[in-house]
Amino acid sequence: MTTSSPIALRTRIKICGLTREADVDAAVEAGADAIGFVMYSKSPRCVSPFRAAELASRLPPFVTPVLLFVNASATEIEATCAMVAGATLQFHGDEEHEECQKGSLNGAHAYLRAARIPLGAEGASFDLVHYVHRYPNAQAILLDAHVDGYGGGGKTFNWSLLPPSVNAHLVLSGGLTSANVGDGIAQVRPRCKSLAVDVSSGVEAEDAHGKPQKGIKDPEKIRQFVAAVRAADRHLAGM
């Protein structure tokens, strides 16, 4: 197991797929550390670079905007970054190390690299340690479920199948909610240098028929999610 330092005991929180001012404000008020904007045109949560810049302008100091790209060109990334100051990048497609380096403007922007973990027992076949070595300059590796398309689709992979020790900062994603995030933190944090969590569908509003409204967040679900993360931190700190 990887020994947790005092710094590692605070789980950072990213709320992703935001499209509205009210949702940005609710995430900040709840205590989110980062706000994610999807720049992938095929996603129902996609926003334009101009819209991302509008929303990011509401962020107070020390809350980080994160721009999610899928197989975007370096030109597109550079143009978007010019509009959203201080952004961290998230590469969620098929980008190799060299493409991430070029897309991050050769290190001018910190970046996360998404790892798509197979669902079910097949998750044991994913070599996360090797994947970390493939992206030595990534600030963290984001763990998401591997489903059709890009993005976890609200699915949860089997956390218990991850390697027992990974020399990297990890971001746990994929199907997280206020009900299961505490268990995810308890299982994954001991395996890595530090842990953050990333939620999108798990804090989205529902319509009158109970169907999720993609890109529309529920402020109460955001508050419950943040509270569950903080409760998990307190529990682990007291062990």
C-alpha positions as semicolon CSV with decimal commas, in nm:
position;residue;x (nm);y (nm);z (nm)
1;M;0,000;0,000;0,000
2;T;0,108;0,359;-0,062
3;T;0,146;0,550;0,265
4;S;-0,079;0,857;0,277
5;S;0,079;1,185;0,379
6;P;-0,121;1,460;0,559
7;I;-0,156;1,639;0,223
8;A;-0,305;1,328;0,065
9;L;-0,580;1,306;0,326
10;R;-0,787;1,583;0,165
11;T;-0,970;1,453;-0,139
12;R;-0,994;1,716;-0,412
13;I;-1,329;1,745;-0,590
14;K;-1,404;1,823;-0,955
15;I;-1,758;1,882;-1,078
16;C;-1,764;1,823;-1,454
17;G;-1,992;1,894;-1,749
18;L;-2,121;2,231;-1,634
19;T;-2,315;2,449;-1,878
20;R;-2,493;2,709;-1,662
21;E;-2,392;2,997;-1,436
22;A;-2,617;2,872;-1,155
23;D;-2,443;2,534;-1,153
24;V;-2,096;2,689;-1,148
25;D;-2,201;2,902;-0,852
26;A;-2,353;2,603;-0,672
27;A;-2,037;2,396;-0,717
28;V;-1,816;2,677;-0,589
29;E;-2,045;2,740;-0,292
30;A;-2,041;2,369;-0,202
31;G;-1,661;2,367;-0,196
32;A;-1,551;2,217;-0,528
33;D;-1,182;2,253;-0,612
34;A;-1,222;2,233;-0,990
35;I;-1,494;2,287;-1,250
36;G;-1,492;2,089;-1,574
37;F;-1,605;2,214;-1,916
38;V;-1,652;1,961;-2,197
39;M;-1,506;2,076;-2,530
40;Y;-1,606;1,760;-2,720
41;S;-1,874;1,841;-2,977
42;K;-2,037;1,496;-2,963
43;S;-2,111;1,527;-2,591
44;P;-2,453;1,655;-2,478
45;R;-2,261;1,855;-2,216
46;C;-2,041;2,032;-2,470
47;V;-1,994;2,408;-2,450
48;S;-1,818;2,641;-2,692
49;P;-1,484;2,797;-2,601
50;F;-1,660;3,132;-2,564
51;R;-1,917;2,979;-2,328
52;A;-1,646;2,805;-2,126
53;A;-1,469;3,139;-2,090
54;E;-1,792;3,304;-1,973
55;L;-1,851;3,039;-1,710
56;A;-1,487;3,023;-1,598
57;S;-1,487;3,400;-1,541
58;R;-1,718;3,339;-1,243
59;L;-1,461;3,125;-1,061
60;P;-1,295;3,271;-0,752
61;P;-0,922;3,230;-0,683
62;F;-0,799;2,873;-0,626
63;V;-1,089;2,706;-0,805
64;T;-0,946;2,559;-1,125
65;P;-1,119;2,544;-1,464
66;V;-1,058;2,213;-1,643
67;L;-1,105;2,183;-2,019
68;L;-1,191;1,832;-2,141
69;F;-1,075;1,747;-2,494
70;V;-1,117;1,433;-2,704
71;N;-0,867;1,394;-2,990
72;A;-0,861;1,769;-3,050
73;S;-0,595;1,939;-3,260
74;A;-0,320;2,138;-3,093
75;T;-0,450;2,448;-3,272
76;E;-0,797;2,402;-3,125
77;I;-0,659;2,346;-2,778
78;E;-0,432;2,649;-2,796
79;A;-0,715;2,874;-2,912
80;T;-0,942;2,756;-2,629
81;C;-0,671;2,795;-2,367
82;A;-0,616;3,152;-2,482
83;M;-0,977;3,224;-2,382
84;V;-0,981;3,038;-2,048
85;A;-0,698;3,160;-1,829
86;G;-0,526;2,921;-1,590
87;A;-0,697;2,608;-1,721
88;T;-0,588;2,253;-1,655
89;L;-0,640;2,022;-1,953
90;Q;-0,800;1,679;-1,955
91;F;-0,725;1,446;-2,245
92;H;-1,004;1,191;-2,271
93;G;-0,952;1,039;-2,615
94;D;-0,676;0,836;-2,778
95;E;-0,398;1,088;-2,723
96;E;-0,048;0,949;-2,680
97;H;0,223;1,112;-2,470
98;E;0,356;1,325;-2,756
99;E;0,009;1,458;-2,837
100;C;-0,054;1,545;-2,475
101;Q;0,276;1,730;-2,459
102;K;0,198;1,926;-2,774
103;G;-0,159;1,992;-2,665
104;S;-0,046;2,118;-2,327
105;L;0,175;2,368;-2,510
106;N;0,484;2,175;-2,404
107;G;0,403;2,190;-2,037
108;A;0,256;2,539;-2,020
109;H;-0,067;2,381;-1,893
110;A;-0,096;2,097;-1,644
111;Y;-0,293;1,805;-1,780
112;L;-0,483;1,497;-1,670
113;R;-0,484;1,184;-1,884
114;A;-0,792;0,965;-1,871
115;A;-0,751;0,588;-1,841
116;R;-1,053;0,388;-1,954
117;I;-1,088;0,088;-1,722
118;P;-1,288;-0,211;-1,854
119;L;-1,606;-0,298;-1,668
120;G;-1,646;-0,612;-1,461
121;A;-1,376;-0,875;-1,418
122;E;-1,198;-0,750;-1,730
123;G;-1,078;-0,454;-1,524
124;A;-0,804;-0,678;-1,385
125;S;-0,645;-0,690;-1,731
126;F;-0,581;-0,314;-1,743
127;D;-0,216;-0,242;-1,657
128;L;-0,249;0,090;-1,475
129;V;0,115;0,094;-1,364
130;H;0,227;0,070;-1,726
131;Y;-0,026;0,335;-1,827
132;V;0,117;0,576;-1,571
133;H;0,464;0,526;-1,720
134;R;0,330;0,608;-2,066
135;Y;0,234;0,958;-1,950
136;P;0,520;1,071;-1,724
137;N;0,429;1,439;-1,747
138;A;0,061;1,403;-1,657
139;Q;-0,030;1,578;-1,335
140;A;-0,265;1,290;-1,261
141;I;-0,428;0,989;-1,423
142;L;-0,807;1,000;-1,427
143;L;-0,976;0,662;-1,394
144;D;-1,301;0,626;-1,586
145;A;-1,513;0,332;-1,699
146;H;-1,460;0,205;-2,053
147;V;-1,791;0,217;-2,240
148;D;-1,887;0,290;-2,600
149;G;-1,778;0,638;-2,698
150;Y;-1,567;0,862;-2,474
151;G;-1,664;0,915;-2,114
152;G;-1,780;0,668;-1,854
153;G;-2,150;0,697;-1,928
154;G;-2,230;0,699;-1,557
155;K;-2,086;0,348;-1,516
156;T;-1,868;0,232;-1,226
157;F;-1,575;-0,004;-1,282
158;N;-1,452;-0,248;-1,016
159;W;-1,223;-0,041;-0,793
160;S;-1,099;-0,348;-0,604
161;L;-0,920;-0,471;-0,920
162;L;-0,684;-0,172;-0,933
163;P;-0,317;-0,240;-0,850
164;P;-0,234;-0,218;-0,477
165;S;0,029;0,053;-0,531
166;V;0,044;0,314;-0,808
167;N;0,313;0,581;-0,796
168;A;0,088;0,858;-0,928
169;H;-0,180;1,106;-0,832
170;L;-0,516;0,956;-0,931
171;V;-0,859;1,102;-1,003
172;L;-1,146;0,858;-0,949
173;S;-1,436;0,901;-1,191
174;G;-1,714;0,697;-1,348
175;G;-2,056;0,652;-1,192
176;L;-1,980;0,831;-0,867
177;T;-2,265;0,956;-0,647
178;S;-2,298;1,071;-0,289
179;A;-2,397;0,712;-0,202
180;N;-2,081;0,539;-0,329
181;V;-1,804;0,801;-0,332
182;G;-1,703;0,725;0,027
183;D;-1,644;0,360;-0,058
184;G;-1,448;0,463;-0,366
185;I;-1,222;0,688;-0,161
186;A;-1,166;0,418;0,100
187;Q;-1,069;0,164;-0,166
188;V;-0,857;0,376;-0,399
189;R;-0,678;0,631;-0,181
190;P;-0,442;0,379;-0,015
191;R;-0,326;0,270;-0,361
192;C;-0,185;0,604;-0,483
193;K;0,008;0,921;-0,398
194;S;-0,310;1,129;-0,360
195;L;-0,671;1,102;-0,470
196;A;-0,925;1,337;-0,624
197;V;-1,278;1,257;-0,739
198;D;-1,463;1,369;-1,050
199;V;-1,842;1,364;-1,084
200;S;-2,079;1,461;-1,364
201;S;-2,391;1,248;-1,410
202;G;-2,406;1,173;-1,037
203;V;-2,504;1,533;-0,956
204;E;-2,735;1,601;-1,249
205;A;-3,098;1,706;-1,221
206;E;-3,386;1,485;-1,333
207;D;-3,690;1,578;-1,537
208;A;-4,050;1,510;-1,437
209;H;-4,013;1,149;-1,554
210;G;-3,700;1,085;-1,349
211;K;-3,463;1,096;-1,647
212;P;-3,126;1,271;-1,607
213;Q;-3,090;1,612;-1,768
214;K;-2,739;1,599;-1,908
215;G;-2,549;1,920;-1,842
216;I;-2,803;2,047;-1,587
217;K;-2,685;2,006;-1,230
218;D;-2,884;1,972;-0,908
219;P;-2,741;2,200;-0,637
220;E;-2,861;1,972;-0,359
221;K;-2,693;1,669;-0,518
222;I;-2,372;1,872;-0,546
223;R;-2,390;1,961;-0,176
224;Q;-2,460;1,600;-0,081
225;F;-2,169;1,477;-0,292
226;V;-1,921;1,722;-0,139
227;A;-2,049;1,638;0,210
228;A;-1,999;1,265;0,142
229;V;-1,640;1,326;0,030
230;R;-1,562;1,529;0,340
231;A;-1,721;1,262;0,561
232;A;-1,500;0,999;0,397
233;D;-1,194;1,216;0,461
234;R;-1,283;1,253;0,827
235;H;-1,341;0,880;0,861
236;L;-1,006;0,788;0,710
237;A;-0,823;1,054;0,910
238;G;-0,962;0,903;1,229
239;M;-0,861;0,545;1,150
